[in-house]
Amino acid sequence: MTHHPTAVPSGTPASAIRRPAVEFRAVTKRYGSFTAVTDVSFAIETGTLVTLLGPSGCGKTTTLRMIAGLEQTSTGQILIGGEDVTTRSAAERDVSMVFQSYALFPHMSILDNVAYGLVVGGMAKKQAEEAARAKLELVGLAGLEKRLPSELSGGQQQRVAVARAIVLEPRVLLFDEPLSNLDAKMRRRVREDIRQLQQSLKLTVVYVTHDQEEALAVSDRIIVMAGGKIAQDGAPRDLYERPASRFIADFIGDANIVPAALAGRDGALGRIAVGAASLTLPHRDLADGPVELAVRPHAIRLAEPGEAGGVPGRILYAAYLGDHMEYEVAVSLAGRDVTLFARSADVDHPRAIGDAVSVGFAPQGVTVIPG
């Protein structure tokens, strides 16, 4: 197999060469007349955890499977560690995948499951078992080596799948919706385990999920996909606080899309009118006139009716969730009836359905949507 490493200027010292762990160059994947992924390009740095995020059918799983070699590209190039692997089989790519179903052998002990790939690869069984024990200890499963998968909880089975993948010491570790079979509390715990393991071992991880909270919690960087293309690529905070489009604002976390007006600017900041309320926010290079805002639920302030600078509203829905209240509030903005979703930490003085309120907006949690 001919390798095609990324070109490096002559005379560059080997220590200065830092190739991306994974690189897509204008990759497209078609299934007959259907295009699942369209002209996608990105590079993933070694030692980082990058999440492919998006709704069902956006192309994220197809992209992951192309990295793994389980799907072939229609056009474009895939490089791993600077080497062109576009036409290589899955076995030739030096990657390991943790599947949604865990794919553990039910008749094998935990130790044999983890050692399996090494034994098949030609390693002596005793040596493979030593390596497997070390990885099981690393994921917190020391002492459970003789158990069968059916004797473990879902979270423990997920850790076995991770141990089996990392014992091969792959260049890239791939996760396909790894937490979808776990309950909410276990999902939180296992995602923390995965993140801690990735950081401590400096693993390069590509992680697929449709869960925005999960992506925000584990990622160094998130690539949001929609319709087979990259909708936005950036750090979790950038995507949440500076969405590049209405789709991103609506998809990453809860957001109210609110009509407003940009009425002048001072440097990078603009004066934003939201009904009777006024905010000062980065204008993001938009022209004066109608704009849309992404308003996070925690940025909505509910006060007594008639408060100066507030927007008149009425409570449509109220729910107590232990540490906070959730409300739906009817308001009129820019001649339109709008229903706002709001969260309030004030659980001691809940508002009732039908109550009149004054709606204000905290600048932290509000952003102008470009485009």
Buried (B, 14 or more C-beta within 10 A) or exposed (E): EEEEEEEEEEEEEEEEEEBBBBBBBEBBBBEEEEBBBBBBEBEBBBBBBBBBBBEEEBBBBBBBBBBBBBBEBBEBBBBBBBBBBBEBEBEEBBBBBBBBEBEBEEEBBBBBBBBBBBBEEEBEEEEBBEBBBEBBEBBBBEEBBEBBBEEBEBBBBBBBBBBBBBBBBBBBBBBBBBBEBBEEEBBBEBBEBBBEBBBEBEBBBBBBBBBBEBBBBBBBBBBBBBBBBBBBBBEBEBBBBBBBBBBBBBBBBBBBEBBBBBEEBEEEEBBBBBBBBEBEBBBBEBEEEEBBBBBBBBBBBBBEEEBEEBBBBBBEEBEEEEEBBBBBBBBEBBEEEBEBBBBBEEEEEBBEEEBEBBBBBEEEBBBBBBE
